[in-house]
Amino acid sequence: MEERGVGVDHATLNRWVIRYSPAIAVKTKSQKRETNKSWRMD
């Protein structure tokens, strides 16, 4: 933000994280590919 000339307080960033991280987590979890159950190469 500073590169664009916008001054943002650390408390503001913290509020954004608290507000938007649950929505980002839901979105990324829905797009996550399924993995194998075994860690070994069969």
C-alpha positions in Angstrom: 0.0 0.0 0.0 2.9 2.3 0.8 4.2 1.9 -2.8 0.9 3.4 -4.0 1.1 6.3 -1.6 -1.6 5.0 0.8 -0.8 5.2 4.5 -2.4 2.3 6.4 -2.1 1.7 10.1 -1.1 -1.8 11.3 -4.4 -2.0 13.3 -6.3 -1.5 10.0 -4.5 -4.4 8.4 -5.2 -6.5 11.4 -8.9 -5.8 11.1 -8.9 -6.7 7.4 -7.2 -10.0 8.2 -9.8 -10.8 10.9 -12.6 -9.8 8.6 -11.6 -11.4 5.3 -9.4 -14.4 6.2 -12.4 -16.7 6.9 -13.9 -16.0 3.5 -10.5 -16.5 1.8 -10.1 -19.8 3.7 -13.5 -21.1 2.5 -12.8 -20.1 -1.1 -9.3 -21.7 -1.2 -10.6 -24.9 0.6 -13.3 -25.3 -2.1 -10.7 -25.1 -4.9 -8.2 -27.4 -3.2 -7.4 -30.6 -5.1 -7.9 -33.9 -3.4 -4.8 -35.7 -2.3 -3.9 -39.4 -2.0 -4.6 -41.1 1.4 -1.1 -42.8 1.4 2.1 -40.9 1.7 4.0 -43.8 0.0 4.5 -44.2 -3.7 2.7 -47.3 -4.8 
